[in-house]
Structures are given as structure tokens and as C-alpha cells.
Amino acid sequence: MNTQIIGIDKANESDHDSVIVLLNTARLDERKNQAEVAAARLVRLASHIAQNGLNAIEAVELLRQEAETIEHKAQELH
């Protein structure tokens, strides 16, 4: 007996393939979005460093704080 879950026939190979394509597309879109967010954040950090004349030690500390913030966000997702 074939059962359908959310309109998808598990025995139908094309339905399965379609779901895989949709999931892969969603994953790729999310990776692109996260890359854009990270790039924008790095640009803002670089601008902050330059505008405020931070020295190397201060810039490193700012980057460490940003890394810690990202790690905390990642932990919240798990």
C-alpha cells in the first residue's frame, strides 16, 4: 500500500527527486543568504576599524567578539 505524506507518494521516484531538488535549492539559498550577511558584517567591522583608527590589538579583539557572537547564534540553533 502506497501512503502519501503531504501530497508526496513515497513510491513515486519523481516525487522523491522533486523533494530532494527543493531541499537542495533551499539549502543553497540559505548558504547564499548567510554568506551575504557575513560579508556585510565584515564590511561594517572594517569600516568601524578604519573610521575609529583601531590599532591591531583592538581590531583583533573586535573580531574575536564578533566570532563569539556568531558562535552563540549557532549554538542557539542546535
Secondary structure as UniProt FT lines:
FT   STRAND          4..5
FT   TURN            6..7
FT   STRAND          8..9
FT   TURN            10..11
FT   HELIX           13..51
FT   TURN            52..53
FT   HELIX           56..77
//
